[in-house]
Amino acid sequence: MMRFVALLLALGLLMASCNRTPAPIDPASAQAVKVQLNILRDTVAARWSEMQQSDDGKQRDTKQLLRELSGLPGTDRAALARLQYANDRLPTRRYTQQTMADSGLIDAYDSAQDSLLQAVYGLVPLPTSPNVEATPVLMLTGQIQEADAELVGFRSRYDQAAMRFNNYLQLHQAEIQQLGSKYAQLQPLPLFTLHN
């Protein structure tokens, strides 16, 4: 009987120690700031990646659309070759998270892409009737236009994430300095939205 009571007591102590909740992290501590900063950076990186993947997809679809157009009778092959060359050069003209601080680079890229797409759309034959079955050319054109329309949303979501990151950097400068050079060298990110 004594062994049973001792076993119950030991079991009770063991259960009581297992139910402890960990001590909460001080939200102003360097450790909490590091965790939050990493979350904010990951969010910014994810938003940037989504936007870039959409743009890459738009360029792949444009390349495929130009291939499809080359198979249509009466298409100007020289014009298609020029448009393909322009499409292939677009990635080298694209801004980065750092170079986008120069809004002229964003404008130049957008202008080059818009000019290219307008020229490509000009080569797409219009359907002969509203009930015509969607051809690969029309489907690709629709996909490109849809991706193009989503660009503003991608940029807006990126800006929201970057603004949260920038605000956090500003509010927690002292704690960030304590984290070491990797974190202390972080700079505010440029935004698509221009502020006066």
BELRAGI-V21033 format. One record per pair of residues at least 24 apart in sequence whose C-alpha atoms are under 6 Angstrom apart, sorted by sequence separation. I is the first residue (numbers start at 1). J is the second residue. D is the distance in Angstrom with one decimal. If there is no record, write none. Layout:
i->(I | I)
j->(J | J)
d->(D | D)
//
This chain:
i->(159 | 65 | 58 | 101 | 51 | 47 | 44 | 44 | 40 | 30)
j->(191 | 137 | 144 | 190 | 154 | 158 | 161 | 162 | 165 | 175)
d->(5.6 | 5.9 | 5.4 | 5.1 | 5.5 | 5.1 | 5.3 | 5.8 | 5.6 | 5.3)
//
